[in-house]
Amino acid sequence: MKREQVRERHAEGLISATHVIQNPAELGEWIVFFKKSAGRSYFLVDDNDEVESFSRLDDLIDTVRGLGIKFAEIHM
């Protein structure tokens, strides 16, 4: 899901949870996914529909906050 879609769905109350996990393809990086109330999950993707990956957890947190998300669960 692209950033603008995340903002819209979050404002509508359609995102039930936000999770941060290590990128399975690159263990030194982090990715974020959002669960919708219907049980479906969506990764945060860029304009090219590629999963966004962050080498610094601080950068990921700043991005998530910028989307209006206030709580996220981190899985290590």
C-alpha positions in Angstrom: 0.0 0.0 0.0 1.4 3.4 -0.9 1.8 6.2 1.6 -1.2 8.2 0.5 -3.4 5.1 0.7 -2.1 4.4 4.2 -3.0 8.0 5.3 -6.5 7.6 3.8 -7.3 4.2 5.3 -5.9 5.2 8.7 -8.1 8.3 8.7 -11.1 6.1 7.9 -10.2 3.7 10.7 -9.6 0.8 8.3 -6.1 -0.1 9.6 -6.3 -2.2 12.7 -2.6 -2.7 13.4 0.9 -1.7 12.3 3.8 -4.1 12.5 7.5 -3.7 11.9 9.6 -6.7 11.0 13.1 -7.5 9.7 13.2 -7.7 6.0 13.5 -11.5 5.3 15.5 -10.7 2.1 17.9 -8.4 3.9 18.2 -9.0 7.7 19.9 -5.6 8.3 16.8 -3.8 7.1 13.3 -3.2 8.3 9.9 -3.2 6.6 6.4 -2.3 7.8 3.0 -3.8 7.2 -0.5 -2.8 8.0 -3.4 -5.1 9.0 -6.8 -4.1 7.9 -9.9 -4.9 10.0 -10.8 -7.7 7.5 -7.6 -9.5 8.4 -5.7 -8.7 5.2 -2.2 -7.3 5.4 -0.4 -4.8 3.2 3.3 -3.8 3.0 4.3 -0.2 2.7 5.4 0.2 -0.9 7.0 3.0 -2.9 5.8 4.6 -6.1 7.2 1.7 -8.1 5.2 -0.8 -6.0 8.4 -2.1 -4.4 8.3 -2.9 -0.7 10.0 0.0 1.2 12.9 -1.2 3.3 14.7 0.9 5.9 18.2 0.3 7.1 17.6 2.6 10.2 14.7 1.9 12.5 14.6 5.6 13.3 13.9 6.4 9.7 11.1 3.9 9.6 9.5 5.3 12.7 9.7 8.8 11.3 7.9 7.6 8.2 5.2 5.8 10.1 4.6 8.8 12.3 4.4 11.0 9.2 1.5 8.7 8.0 -0.4 9.4 11.2 0.3 6.1 12.9 0.8 6.4 16.6 1.3 2.8 17.6 3.3 0.0 16.0 4.4 -3.4 17.1 8.1 -4.3 16.5 9.0 -7.9 15.9 12.6 -9.0 16.2 
